């Protein structure tokens, strides 16, 4: 599945120091979401809806994450699934 540019832009915020600066997953994501506008947020939501619709195939999640400009890693697909769901939840609650 192709990763939209809006999601890649969001992922630029997930760098090696993001947890040092923000402390928690929720704060890291909240800070990253401040860098995008409403149109970009909507496109990211549509992308995540599509990815997570089938429960988030772990291999697909790992592949998506591997093709994003991120510096943080997860041990398995479960961590990515949780991270994607938190992004989705925060966009929806905004």
C-alpha positions in Angstrom: 0.0 0.0 0.0 1.4 3.4 -0.9 2.1 5.7 2.0 0.7 9.2 1.4 3.1 12.2 1.5 1.1 13.7 4.4 1.8 10.6 6.5 5.5 10.8 5.6 5.5 14.5 6.6 4.0 13.6 10.0 6.6 10.8 10.4 9.5 13.3 10.1 8.6 14.3 13.7 9.3 10.8 15.0 13.0 11.3 15.4 15.5 9.8 17.9 14.9 12.5 20.5 11.1 12.8 20.4 10.6 10.7 23.5 13.3 12.6 25.4 11.6 15.9 24.5 8.0 14.9 24.9 8.1 11.9 27.3 5.1 9.8 26.2 3.6 8.3 23.1 0.6 10.6 23.5 2.7 13.8 23.7 5.0 12.7 20.9 2.0 12.3 18.6 0.2 15.4 19.8 3.4 17.4 19.0 3.7 15.9 15.6 0.0 16.6 14.8 0.7 20.3 15.4 2.8 20.3 12.2 0.0 19.4 9.9 -3.2 21.2 8.7 -6.8 19.9 8.6 -6.6 18.7 5.0 -3.4 16.7 5.8 -5.0 15.3 8.9 -8.0 14.1 6.9 -5.8 12.4 4.4 -3.9 10.7 7.2 -7.1 9.6 8.8 -8.3 8.0 5.5 -5.0 6.3 5.1 -5.1 4.9 8.7 -8.7 3.9 8.3 -7.7 1.8 5.3 -4.7 0.3 7.0 -6.4 -0.5 10.2 -9.7 -1.6 8.7 -8.6 -5.3 8.6 -7.2 -5.2 12.1 -3.8 -4.1 10.9 -1.9 -6.8 9.2 1.4 -6.9 11.1 3.6 -7.5 8.1 1.9 -4.6 6.2 2.4 -2.3 9.3 6.1 -3.2 9.5 6.4 -2.5 5.7 4.7 0.9 6.0 6.8 1.9 8.9 10.0 0.8 7.2 9.2 3.1 4.3 8.6 6.2 6.4 11.2 8.7 7.4 11.3 7.7 11.1 14.1 7.2 13.6 12.2 5.3 16.2 11.7 1.5 15.9 9.2 -1.0 17.3 10.0 -4.5 18.3 7.0 -5.9 16.5 3.8 -5.0 14.6 1.9 -4.7 17.8 3.8 -1.5 18.7 3.2 0.0 15.3 -0.5 -0.9 15.5 -0.8 0.8 18.9 1.0 3.9 17.5 -1.2 4.1 14.4 -4.3 3.8 16.5 -3.2 6.6 18.8 -2.5 8.8 15.8 -5.9 8.0 14.5 -7.6 8.6 17.8 -5.9 12.0 18.4 -6.8 13.3 14.9 -10.4 12.3 15.5 -10.6 13.9 18.9 -9.2 17.2 17.6 
